[in-house]
Amino acid sequence: MSIAILMLVGGIAAGMFGSLLGLGGGLLIVPLLTFGFDLPLREAIGVSLVCVIVTSGASAAVFLERRVANLRLGMVLEMFTAVGALVGGLVAFLVDERVLAGLFAGLLVYVAISLIRPRSGTPAPSPVDPGGAVRSTFLDRLSGPDYQVHRMGPGLAGSIVAGLASALLGIGGGLVKVPVLHLIMGVPLRVATATSNLMIGITASTSAWIYLIRGGIDPYATGPTAVGVFVGATLGSRIAHRVDLRALRLLFTLVLLYTAFAMLRRAMGVQ
Amino acid sequence: MAVLLRLGTYVAVGLIMCGVILMLAGGLSPLDPAPAFDPARLLDDLSALQPAGFLWLGLLVVLATPAARVAVSVAGFVRAGEPRMAGVAVLVLVVIGVGILFGTAGA
């Protein structure tokens, strides 16, 4: 079987499992391309960023149509996430690939743990306002009809981290954005997920332009992978209700931990 | 905005798919050295049915779609009488533009 077909099939699997587990495609594509096809890590991250934009496009359109996402809040946070992605995109070409491998190993361990942890977190209580009913008009305008946005400062800092992580690791950054929006800023989980999804394409494209211009995106490797991930993510969203996700989460926890170990070996220069 | 997102995504995936089919037909492997991005060659590659032309154009559409979405939202905020939010969206576009400039400078 040709390598292009193998990459296409690998992309379908990464897109489908990413969609089923709510991880997005990026987290699985980078290990697939580096360990499965021996692509340099930075190049795999570039391919992954493209796949992230492709998969987020269709689902973001759905969220927009359903009017679930908070467009105003998303745009304000995106200003900071994009700055993080810009800095991350430039830094990615300055640091040794082993540093990126070490960071990726850390991300894999974090996600592996979050897969087996209970899913629902409780938002932190609203900060006490000693001044009584004095609230920022700006925050009010960013809030929804049934929730109040708070802790803008930590939210903006978290957004910058999300952008950095996206650019350095080839992910959408939803793994950071959703907890920031939900647990720190008090946005309901459904709105947080939709708003994060709306921002993902913009975040990933900010650094993907840098990767493209600096030769970090290989069109031959990106083509089959991106088409595969798009097909896989579409399939995943259609079959999600028929799959036993508990067993799949447990299986992928083990897969991600093993991949983290392999990535850590790469970071330490052990091939 | 949703229509633009959907359209951009499907057009991009369609173009990339054409590139992949041409790659397979030409016996090219994803691990073969690919031609570097050169905007001046894009039209020639497309008219000569070279896979790289379709792949690069598809990638450009992928990367341009989110920025186009932000540009549309600028107009939406202006129409809705929200100049501050329009300014925020313009700043997002500026950051993307700065990234392209910095990327080009260091290429």
Boltz contact constraints between the chains, C-beta under 6 A:
constraints:
  - contact:
      token1: [A, 3]
      token2: [B, 29]
      max_distance: 6.0
  - contact:
      token1: [A, 3]
      token2: [B, 30]
      max_distance: 6.0
  - contact:
      token1: [A, 3]
      token2: [B, 31]
      max_distance: 6.0
  - contact:
      token1: [A, 4]
      token2: [B, 23]
      max_distance: 6.0
  - contact:
      token1: [A, 4]
      token2: [B, 24]
      max_distance: 6.0
  - contact:
      token1: [A, 4]
      token2: [B, 30]
      max_distance: 6.0
  - contact:
      token1: [A, 7]
      token2: [B, 30]
      max_distance: 6.0
  - contact:
      token1: [A, 50]
      token2: [B, 62]
      max_distance: 6.0
  - contact:
      token1: [A, 53]
      token2: [B, 62]
      max_distance: 6.0
  - contact:
      token1: [A, 54]
      token2: [B, 62]
      max_distance: 6.0
  - contact:
      token1: [A, 57]
      token2: [B, 5]
      max_distance: 6.0
  - contact:
      token1: [A, 57]
      token2: [B, 9]
      max_distance: 6.0
  - contact:
      token1: [A, 58]
      token2: [B, 9]
      max_distance: 6.0
  - contact:
      token1: [A, 60]
      token2: [B, 5]
      max_distance: 6.0
  - contact:
      token1: [A, 61]
      token2: [B, 2]
      max_distance: 6.0
  - contact:
      token1: [A, 61]
      token2: [B, 5]
      max_distance: 6.0
  - contact:
      token1: [A, 61]
      token2: [B, 6]
      max_distance: 6.0
  - contact:
      token1: [A, 64]
      token2: [B, 1]
      max_distance: 6.0
  - contact:
      token1: [A, 64]
      token2: [B, 2]
      max_distance: 6.0
  - contact:
      token1: [A, 65]
      token2: [B, 2]
      max_distance: 6.0
  - contact:
      token1: [A, 72]
      token2: [B, 85]
      max_distance: 6.0
  - contact:
      token1: [A, 75]
      token2: [B, 88]
      max_distance: 6.0
  - contact:
      token1: [A, 75]
      token2: [B, 89]
      max_distance: 6.0
  - contact:
      token1: [A, 76]
      token2: [B, 88]
      max_distance: 6.0
  - contact:
      token1: [A, 78]
      token2: [B, 92]
      max_distance: 6.0
  - contact:
      token1: [A, 79]
      token2: [B, 88]
      max_distance: 6.0
  - contact:
      token1: [A, 79]
      token2: [B, 91]
      max_distance: 6.0
  - contact:
      token1: [A, 79]
      token2: [B, 92]
      max_distance: 6.0
  - contact:
      token1: [A, 82]
      token2: [B, 92]
      max_distance: 6.0
  - contact:
      token1: [A, 82]
      token2: [B, 95]
      max_distance: 6.0
  - contact:
      token1: [A, 83]
      token2: [B, 95]
      max_distance: 6.0
  - contact:
      token1: [A, 86]
      token2: [B, 95]
      max_distance: 6.0
  - contact:
      token1: [A, 86]
      token2: [B, 99]
      max_distance: 6.0
  - contact:
      token1: [A, 90]
      token2: [B, 102]
      max_distance: 6.0
  - contact:
      token1: [A, 201]
      token2: [B, 66]
      max_distance: 6.0
  - contact:
      token1: [A, 202]
      token2: [B, 66]
      max_distance: 6.0
  - contact:
      token1: [A, 205]
      token2: [B, 63]
      max_distance: 6.0
  - contact:
      token1: [A, 205]
      token2: [B, 66]
      max_distance: 6.0
  - contact:
      token1: [A, 206]
      token2: [B, 96]
      max_distance: 6.0
  - contact:
      token1: [A, 206]
      token2: [B, 99]
      max_distance: 6.0
  - contact:
      token1: [A, 208]
      token2: [B, 63]
      max_distance: 6.0
  - contact:
      token1: [A, 209]
      token2: [B, 63]
      max_distance: 6.0
  - contact:
      token1: [A, 209]
      token2: [B, 99]
      max_distance: 6.0
  - contact:
      token1: [A, 209]
      token2: [B, 100]
      max_distance: 6.0
  - contact:
      token1: [A, 209]
      token2: [B, 103]
      max_distance: 6.0
  - contact:
      token1: [A, 210]
      token2: [B, 99]
      max_distance: 6.0
  - contact:
      token1: [A, 210]
      token2: [B, 103]
      max_distance: 6.0
  - contact:
      token1: [A, 213]
      token2: [B, 103]
      max_distance: 6.0
  - contact:
      token1: [A, 213]
      token2: [B, 104]
      max_distance: 6.0
  - contact:
      token1: [A, 213]
      token2: [B, 107]
      max_distance: 6.0
  - contact:
      token1: [A, 214]
      token2: [B, 103]
      max_distance: 6.0
  - contact:
      token1: [A, 214]
      token2: [B, 107]
      max_distance: 6.0
  - contact:
      token1: [A, 218]
      token2: [B, 34]
      max_distance: 6.0
  - contact:
      token1: [A, 219]
      token2: [B, 34]
      max_distance: 6.0
  - contact:
      token1: [A, 219]
      token2: [B, 52]
      max_distance: 6.0
  - contact:
      token1: [A, 219]
      token2: [B, 55]
      max_distance: 6.0
  - contact:
      token1: [A, 219]
      token2: [B, 56]
      max_distance: 6.0
  - contact:
      token1: [A, 220]
      token2: [B, 30]
      max_distance: 6.0
  - contact:
      token1: [A, 220]
      token2: [B, 32]
      max_distance: 6.0
  - contact:
      token1: [A, 220]
      token2: [B, 34]
      max_distance: 6.0
  - contact:
      token1: [A, 221]
      token2: [B, 30]
      max_distance: 6.0
  - contact:
      token1: [A, 223]
      token2: [B, 16]
      max_distance: 6.0
  - contact:
      token1: [A, 223]
      token2: [B, 19]
      max_distance: 6.0
  - contact:
      token1: [A, 223]
      token2: [B, 20]
      max_distance: 6.0
  - contact:
      token1: [A, 223]
      token2: [B, 55]
      max_distance: 6.0
  - contact:
      token1: [A, 224]
      token2: [B, 20]
      max_distance: 6.0
  - contact:
      token1: [A, 224]
      token2: [B, 30]
      max_distance: 6.0
  - contact:
      token1: [A, 226]
      token2: [B, 16]
      max_distance: 6.0
  - contact:
      token1: [A, 227]
      token2: [B, 16]
      max_distance: 6.0
  - contact:
      token1: [A, 227]
      token2: [B, 17]
      max_distance: 6.0
  - contact:
      token1: [A, 227]
      token2: [B, 20]
      max_distance: 6.0
  - contact:
      token1: [A, 230]
      token2: [B, 13]
      max_distance: 6.0
